[in-house]
Each structure stands twice: as structure tokens, then as C-alpha cells.
Amino acid sequence: MALQKISTDLISANTIATGNIADNSVDATKIAQNSILSRHIDDDQVTGDHIANNAILIEKIERIIKAF
């Protein structure tokens, strides 16, 4: 039977790079909540074509504005 999980203590620091990860093998279900924050996203990386239709509603924008 193939090994299904490898614990982090078996992986040396800096040994897994993006070149070692198969295309489309990491999706939202494998990313811990709050592990990607706005500080991790470079300027101009999220553009209109990356945002799903109706993903940002006016109600959400109004709540953000009121928070300031």
C-alpha cells in the first residue's frame, strides 16, 4: 500500500518547492484557514478576471466602509 501521509518531522526545511508540487494538487480544501493573508499577495496579482461574478456584493462593500 502506498504511503498516504508524511508527517512534517520527516521533511527537511526548504526541501519542497513549487516545482515539486503537481499542477492543481493544492486546492482550497488543503489550505488552512487564515494561512493566506493580504500581506502574502503581491500588488496587482488579483485583478477583475480572478474574481467570480457576484463574489463582491454592495452589501459587503458598505459594511467595510462603515467599519472605517
ABEGO torsion letter per residue (X at the ends): XBBABBBAAABBBGABBAAABBBGABBAAABBBGABBAAABBBGABBAAABBBGABBAAAAAAAAAAX
